[in-house]
Amino acid sequence: MNTNKQNITILCSLVEQAADHRISTSSDFAFLSGCIQGRLKQTVSVSTLERIWGYVDSYQNVRESTLDILARFAGFPDWKTFVADYCNVPSAQSSHRIAATSYSADQIPKGTLIAIEWNPNRHCLLLHLGDGRWRVEQSVNSKLSIGDTFCCQRFILNEPLYLNDFKHGDDDSALFVVGNRGGLTKIAFVKEA
């Protein structure tokens, strides 16, 4: 497998994380195409996604414009930045088993406050609104603002936090990543419901 195909495989994995959905069936590709359209207002067809994932005969080459869209969906500005900042970093692995502390939103009661931290010196206090929906209650040194809301189903120590349906003021909902380099450094329950 050449480096470009390896990088595309890594990107596919990150896109699945960003969508919070494992992509393996025809209906999954339709779901992902809809997610991309909804978040980025750009279209990647179901058949293109199926070929990129290797679900059907795969492409020998994928258009860079398509890879740019997928990279943006995964939280990077574009394909070249993704390759430079993620794939060409020695510590970045294409796959690994996560053995870190993690918390699933369905195990966290509504009304629970949790504190998260990530580098460099960023802190947030989050209130669980229920069903994996969260609101920012405090924010220090972060682009997140008090009152921002988002969906997140899992918090994993030392892994980036992907915020789905991120809403900031009157802006359209978006995908947002926290702790892109190094992941969350702390997850603590401040008050349980």
N, C-alpha and C positions, 0 to 999 in steps of 0.2 A: 504494500500500500504506500503510495507516495505521500509526501508531507501535506500536500494540498488536500488529499482525501482524508488524511488523519485530522487535519484542522477542521474540515467539514464535519467529520464524525463528532469531534469535540463540540462544535457549534450546535449540532443537532441535540446533543445532550443538554446543553445550556438552554436551548430554546424550550425543550420539554420542561426543564425546571422553571423557567419563566412563565410558562403556560400552566404550571402546576398540574400537568397531565401527561401520562405516558402515551406516546404516539406509536401505535402498533397495528391499528385496523383502519379500514377505509373510512369509517365514520370519524376516527381520531384525526385523520388528515383534513376532513371537512371542518371539524371543530377548530383545528389549528388555523386553517385558512381564514375562518371567521374571526378568530382572536386577533390575527394580524391585521385584518381589515378594520376591526373595531378599535384597536389601539393606535395603529399607525396611519390609518386611512390610506393604506396601500394594499395592492392585491398580489398575492402569490397563489396561483391556481392549485387545486387539489392534486392534479396530475404532476405538476412540478414538484410539489412537496413529496409525493410518493416516490418519484425518481431520485430526489436528493437523499431520502432516507433509505433507498434501496428496496422499497416495498415492491416495486416493479422494476423492470430493466433500468438500471441507473445511467445517468449521464456520464460521458467521458469528461465533459467540461460543464461547469455551471457558470452562468453569467455573473459577473461581479456585482451588478446592480441587484440581483436576487440575493446574493450573499450579504450585501449591505443591509437589505431589509431584515434578513434573519439576525444579523449582528445587532441592529438597532433594537429588535424585539428582545434580544438577550441582554440589553443594557449597555451596549457599546456604540460609539458614534458611527462606526462603519466597519467593513470587513478588514481593511488594512490595519486599523487600530486594534481590532480583536486579535489578529495574528501577532502583531507586535507586542501588545500588552499582556496577552494571555498565553498564546501558544509558544512564543519565543522566550518565555520566562522559565528558567530551569525548574522552579518549584511547581509549575502548573502541570498537572497530570491529566491525561485524557480520561481516565477513570480510576476510581479508588473506592474502597469500602469506607463508609463513614462510621467511625467508632466513637464519635464525640457525643456529648450530652445533647439531647434534643427534646423539644416539647411540641406536641401536636395540639393545634387549636381546639380540637374536639375534646381534649382532656382538660382544658383550661376553662373554669366557670366564667360565665358572663359577669362583668363587673370587676374582674381581676385586673390589678395594675401590675405590669412588669416593667423592669428597667433593663435596657439594653445599652451596650457600649461597643464602640469600634474605633479603630485608629484613624487619624490621630486625634485623640482626646475628644471623641464625640459621644454624647449621652442623650438618651431619650427615655421618657416615661410614657408607656402606652396603656390605654384602657381597652379591655376586650368588650366590644359591644354585642358579642354573640355571633355564632356561626362563622367564625374566622374573620370577622370584620373588626378593625382596630381604629382608635382615634389617638392622635398625638396629644398628650397632656402637658409635657415639658420637653424642651429641646435645647441642647447646649452645643454650640459649634457645629451644627448640622444644617443641611439644606431643608430638612423637615421642619415644618412650622406647627405651632399649637393650633389644633383644630383640623389639621390634615387627616384624612381617613384613607384606609386601604384594606385590602384583603390579604391575608397571609395564613396558610394552613400549618406551617412548621417553622420553628425557630431552632437552628442548629449552631452550636458553639463552633467557632473557627471556620464557619462557612458563610458566604454572602447571604443576605436576606433579600429575597425578591418580593416586592410589594406589587400585587396585582390591583387593578382598578384604583390606582392612586389618585386621590382628588385633593387639589390644592386650590383653595379659593374658587374662582369661576373658571379655572382652566379645565379643559377636557380631561377625562380620566386617562391615565397613562400607566406605563410599567416603570418601576423605579427600583434601583438596586442600592442596598446599603452595605457598606463594608466590602466593596468589590475586591479590594486587596487585603487579604488576611482574614476576612470574615468577622463575625461578632466575637468580641473578646470577653463579653460578660452577658449573661442572661440571669436575672434575679427576680423573684416574686416579691413585690413590695407589699401588696395587700391582696389576699385571696377573698373572694366573695363568700 
